[in-house]
């Protein structure tokens, strides 16, 4: 058990290192002349060279990356080259927004997915076919189209929610709920489609097992067998899919936050990417 956990931790660290390395190289390759962007287009070449020297941009790429990595490991992400703000401060001030969206979408997806999957597995026939068809649509439709559709219907036409903006939960719970409802729904739809298919398949396989017939022969009701035994056995695969979906939702939140103008981590990610720097 300990070896398994250790291998997982080491593989996670290695994967994180590879991801950060690739991301840094991509930003470096597509960043252009960052010093010129900072000082402005009217600055002289001498000013650009001075700024590049001050930021250490004239050093070899390996040295720049190693300097960033060693500081990042200790929690020192440096300051933004464009606004002077501590990067760690900017991240911590926005992480609650992104986590509220991702956690909300995960919880909603878990509850709704189990209910729909049970209905599809137990009531085979047209109900199962409808669930599979809707699940395929959930996979096929991109998240940003779902988000735009929700904005058009519920914000612009029905005016039930605001199209953009964010209200902190500490300011007003009602205002916060109104600003995160549509983004959470937009994030959760794709997750629901994935989890439903996994749980449905696990439930159908479990219902065919011998222990189900044995429990039924002992006089247990079908509903009790499903909810007390079958669903428990299908919970493992569902949790595994939810864990994977949680990671995917962090990436999906970047696009959703841009559509709904939410001050989350996606805002920093897009700003850093557009400016071509690891320090927005």
Secondary structure, 3 states (H helix, E strand, C coil): CHHHHHHHHHHHHHHHHHHHHHHHHHHHHHCCCHHHHHHCCCCCHHHHHHHHHHHCCCCCHHHHHHHHHHHHHCCCCCECCCCCCEHHHHHHHHHHHHHHHHHHHHHHHHHHHHHHHHHHHHCCCHHHHHHHHHHHHHHHCCHHHHHHHHHHHHHHHCCCCCCCCCCCCCCCHHHHHHHHHHHHHHHHHHHHHHHHHHHHHHHHHHHCCHHHHHHHHCCCCHHHHHHHHHHHHCHHHHHHHHHHHHHHHHHHHHHHHHHCCCCCHHHHHHHHHHHCCCCC
